[in-house]
Amino acid sequence: MKSITIHKLDPDLAKSLEERAKREGASLNRTIKSILRSALGLNKPAPIDHRNDFKDLFGTWSKEEGKAFDARTSGTRQINPSEWGR
């Protein structure tokens, strides 16, 4: 990896970089690399989360409803060898 040094940063620029790093909870080095990647269009697009796309079609269950369903259908998860001709 290549390292670079930037000399004579304006005080307001240095302060803004430090404030942003603190706000994001990241190191100054990581913050500057992130800014450069973004400015140069090198950021990878975030993966699209489709989990909520179909809620209006299928709905959702609460944890209690899910547990009740699992309890009522637990017998369907057992294999009965006699049903398989053995």
C-alpha positions in Angstrom: 0.0 0.0 0.0 1.2 3.5 -0.8 1.5 6.1 1.9 1.2 9.8 1.3 1.8 12.9 3.4 -0.1 16.1 3.0 1.7 19.2 4.1 0.4 22.5 5.4 -3.3 21.8 5.8 -5.4 24.9 6.5 -6.5 25.0 10.2 -10.2 24.9 9.3 -9.7 21.9 7.0 -7.7 20.0 9.7 -10.3 20.9 12.3 -13.2 19.7 10.0 -11.4 16.4 9.3 -10.8 15.8 13.0 -14.4 16.7 13.9 -15.7 14.3 11.2 -13.5 11.5 12.4 -14.6 12.0 16.0 -18.3 12.2 14.9 -18.0 8.9 12.9 -15.9 7.2 15.6 -13.1 6.5 13.2 -9.5 7.3 13.0 -8.4 10.4 11.1 -6.6 8.2 8.6 -9.7 6.1 7.9 -11.9 9.2 7.6 -9.6 10.8 5.1 -9.4 7.6 3.0 -13.2 7.4 3.1 -13.6 11.0 1.9 -11.1 10.4 -0.9 -12.8 7.2 -2.1 -16.1 9.0 -2.1 -14.8 12.0 -3.9 -13.2 9.8 -6.6 -16.2 7.7 -7.1 -14.5 4.5 -5.8 -17.1 3.5 -3.1 -18.8 0.2 -3.6 -22.5 0.5 -3.7 -24.2 -0.8 -0.5 -25.9 -4.1 -0.9 -29.7 -3.8 -1.3 -31.7 -5.2 1.6 -34.9 -6.6 0.1 -36.2 -8.0 3.4 -39.0 -5.4 3.7 -40.0 -5.4 0.1 -42.7 -8.1 0.5 -44.1 -7.4 3.9 -47.3 -6.0 2.5 -47.8 -9.3 0.5 -46.9 -11.8 3.2 -47.1 -10.0 6.5 -45.0 -10.8 9.5 -45.4 -12.7 12.7 -44.5 -11.7 16.2 -42.1 -13.9 18.1 -45.0 -15.4 20.0 -46.9 -16.2 16.8 -43.7 -17.8 15.4 -43.3 -20.0 18.5 -47.0 -21.0 18.4 -46.7 -22.0 14.8 -43.5 -24.0 15.5 -45.2 -25.8 18.4 -48.3 -26.7 16.3 -46.2 -28.0 13.3 -43.4 -29.7 15.2 -44.7 -33.1 14.2 -44.2 -32.3 10.5 -40.5 -32.1 11.0 -40.2 -35.8 12.1 -39.5 -38.5 9.6 -41.6 -41.6 9.8 -39.7 -44.5 8.1 -43.0 -46.4 7.5 -44.2 -43.7 5.2 -41.1 -44.2 3.0 -41.7 -47.9 2.4 -39.0 -49.2 4.7 
